[in-house]
Structures are given as C-alpha cells and as structure tokens.
Amino acid sequence: MKEQFVALLKTVQREGVDKLINYLENTDFYKAPASTRFHGNHEGGLLEHSLNVYEMLKEKLSHKPYSDMVQTSEETIILITLLHDICKTNFYTVDFRNKKNEDGIWVKEPYYTINDTIPYGHGEKSVMMISKFIDLTMEEMYSIRWHMGFTEPKELYNTISSVYEKFPLALALHEADLEATYLKESRNK
C-alpha cells in the first residue's frame, strides 16, 4: 500500500511534494492507525483509510450528480484524499492495559491512545501541515478542513452548509470518508 500511496503522490506536480513525501517517510504515517478504537485501529490503518478514501472519491465523482457539478483534477483528488488525515501523523501512541485472557489470567494488552502534541483541531491541522510543504487551492483547503462534516460542533453547521454549497467537492470528500470508514473498512482488526 505504501508504494501505491507514494506513487500517487509523486504524480503531483507541485513544488514541495518531494519534501512532503520525505517528511512522511520520517513519521509514523505508514504504520499509524486511523483511530484508537473504531475504523482502522490497527497498524497501517491510516494508510489503508487514505487509499480507501481516494478510491471512494474517484468512484463518486464519476457519477451524477457529482460528475455534473465537480470539475477537478486528478492532482486535487490525490491531495485531498491521501492527506485529509495527515493530522493523525505522530498522533497515536501505544500503551498497555490489564485484561483477562481466555484462561482468566490477567495479561497486559496493547492499545492505541492519543498524544496530541499539536492541538490545532482536525481538518485545520491537516491543512496547516500540508501547507508547510505545498500550496493548496482554496477548494482543496476547504475540502480538507471540512471533511468531518456534521461531526463538527453544531455551532459550525451553518458554516459547513455554506462550504458544501460553495464547494461540492468538500461534500463529496466528506461522503467518501464516511463510505470508506463504514462500508470498506472493518473494525477491530
């Protein structure tokens, strides 16, 4: 999966993409989970999820109504899908808890926990991290920033609605993220 991910990113013709790829190589991105206890809560879950979102968005954009509404480049699709959760890089750590095994004996079980050293939100943190290496278009920034949709606090719902009206690609990314999570990825691997 890593080879596919890197090959896709290398097709992006923007200044700084090589530095971004190098940065990812020196992080836990390729081994990190996608979450602590939900989808992709296993080693490599974040990489798997990112590629799943790419596949889901590509498929989604090829059908109506998006095929009529969204005109975007392959480069944009690659960037917003593969990097929408870059904020989860160096975000999870492994800890241990006591749990009884099948024989009733207490054993130490590893689990993922959060160690957020850069508390800057979710989508906005991903935009910030990507922007350190490459320039994003407004549509890309809005899509990544608001990919969590209505899981954001309710005080932001009017903003989210405005973004989705202005940038249908942002809504499509949100849907592709949900579809990858709930339809393609198994839980508790």
C-alpha positions in Angstrom: 0.0 0.0 0.0 2.8 2.4 0.8 4.2 2.0 -2.7 0.8 2.9 -4.2 0.4 5.9 -1.9 3.9 7.3 -2.7 3.4 6.6 -6.5 0.2 8.6 -6.4 1.8 11.5 -4.5 4.7 11.6 -6.9 2.3 12.3 -9.8 1.5 15.7 -8.2 3.4 18.4 -10.0 3.7 21.0 -7.2 6.8 22.4 -5.7 7.5 20.8 -2.3 5.8 17.5 -2.9 9.1 15.7 -2.6 9.7 17.4 0.7 6.3 16.3 1.9 7.0 12.7 0.8 10.3 12.8 2.7 8.5 14.2 5.8 6.0 11.4 5.7 8.9 8.9 5.4 10.3 10.1 8.7 7.0 9.9 10.6 4.7 7.0 11.6 2.2 7.8 8.9 2.5 4.5 7.1 2.2 2.5 10.3 -0.2 4.7 12.3 -3.8 3.6 13.0 -6.7 5.6 11.6 -8.3 5.7 15.1 -7.9 4.4 18.6 -10.9 2.1 18.6 -13.0 2.5 15.6 -12.1 2.1 11.9 -8.6 1.2 11.0 -7.5 0.8 14.6 -4.6 -1.4 13.6 -1.0 -0.8 12.3 -1.2 0.7 8.9 -4.9 1.7 9.3 -4.3 5.4 8.4 -2.5 4.4 5.1 -5.3 1.9 4.3 -8.0 4.5 5.1 -6.4 7.2 3.0 -6.2 4.9 0.0 -9.8 3.8 0.5 -11.0 7.4 0.6 -9.1 8.0 -2.7 -10.9 5.1 -4.3 -14.3 6.0 -3.0 -13.9 9.7 -4.1 -12.8 8.7 -7.6 -15.8 6.5 -8.0 -18.2 9.0 -6.5 -17.0 11.8 -8.8 -17.6 9.6 -11.9 -21.4 9.5 -11.3 -24.2 12.0 -11.1 -24.7 14.4 -9.5 -21.0 15.0 -8.9 -20.0 14.3 -12.4 -22.1 17.3 -13.5 -21.1 19.5 -10.6 -17.4 19.0 -9.8 -14.7 19.6 -12.3 -11.4 18.9 -10.6 -8.0 17.5 -11.4 -6.6 14.1 -10.5 -3.9 16.1 -8.6 -6.6 17.6 -6.4 -8.2 14.2 -5.8 -4.9 12.7 -4.8 -4.1 15.6 -2.4 -7.4 15.9 -0.6 -7.9 12.1 -0.1 -4.4 10.9 0.7 -3.7 13.8 3.0 -7.0 14.7 4.6 -6.0 12.9 7.8 -2.3 13.8 7.8 -3.1 15.4 11.2 -3.0 11.9 12.6 0.7 11.6 11.9 2.7 11.2 15.2 -0.7 11.5 17.0 -1.2 8.0 18.4 1.0 6.1 20.8 0.8 2.5 22.2 0.0 2.0 25.8 -0.9 -1.1 27.8 -3.9 -2.1 30.0 -4.6 -5.2 32.0 -7.1 -7.6 30.6 -8.1 -11.2 31.3 -7.2 -13.6 28.6 -9.4 -16.6 27.7 -8.0 -18.6 30.6 -8.9 -15.9 33.1 -5.3 -14.7 33.6 -4.5 -11.0 33.7 -2.2 -10.0 30.9 -1.0 -6.7 29.5 -2.8 -5.8 26.3 -1.5 -3.1 24.0 -3.9 -0.4 22.8 -3.7 2.9 21.0 -4.1 6.2 22.8 -3.8 9.8 21.7 -0.8 12.0 22.3 -1.7 15.3 20.5 1.4 17.4 20.7 0.0 19.9 18.2 -3.6 20.6 19.4 -4.9 22.5 16.4 -8.1 20.7 15.6 -8.5 18.1 12.9 -9.1 19.4 9.4 -7.4 22.7 10.0 -4.4 20.9 11.4 -4.2 18.8 8.2 -4.4 21.9 6.1 -1.6 23.6 8.2 0.7 20.5 7.9 0.3 20.2 4.1 0.7 23.9 3.6 4.2 23.7 5.2 5.3 21.8 2.1 3.0 22.7 -0.8 0.4 25.3 -1.8 -3.2 24.2 -1.8 -6.0 25.7 -3.8 -9.0 27.2 -1.9 -11.2 24.3 -2.9 -8.6 21.8 -1.5 -8.2 23.7 1.7 -12.0 23.9 2.3 -12.4 20.2 1.4 -9.7 19.0 3.8 -10.7 21.4 6.6 -14.4 20.4 6.5 -14.1 16.7 5.6 -15.5 15.8 9.0 -18.9 17.3 8.1 -21.6 17.4 10.7 -19.5 15.6 13.3 -18.2 19.1 14.0 -19.8 21.1 16.8 -23.3 22.2 16.0 -22.3 25.8 16.2 -20.5 25.3 12.9 -23.3 23.7 11.0 -24.2 27.0 9.1 -20.5 27.3 8.1 -20.4 23.7 6.9 -23.6 24.1 4.9 -22.1 27.3 3.3 -18.9 25.4 2.4 -20.7 22.5 0.9 -22.9 24.8 -1.2 -19.8 26.7 -2.5 -17.5 23.6 -2.8 -19.4 20.4 -3.7 -16.1 18.6 -3.7 -15.9 19.2 0.0 -19.2 17.4 0.5 -18.0 14.6 -1.8 -14.8 14.2 0.3 -16.9 14.0 3.5 -19.1 11.4 2.0 -16.1 9.4 0.6 -14.5 9.5 4.0 -17.7 8.1 5.7 -18.2 5.5 3.0 -14.6 4.3 3.3 -15.0 4.2 7.1 -18.3 2.4 7.3 -18.5 0.4 4.0 -14.9 -0.6 3.2 -13.1 -0.9 6.4 -13.6 -3.5 9.1 -13.4 -2.6 12.7 -11.2 -4.0 15.4 -8.8 -5.9 13.1 
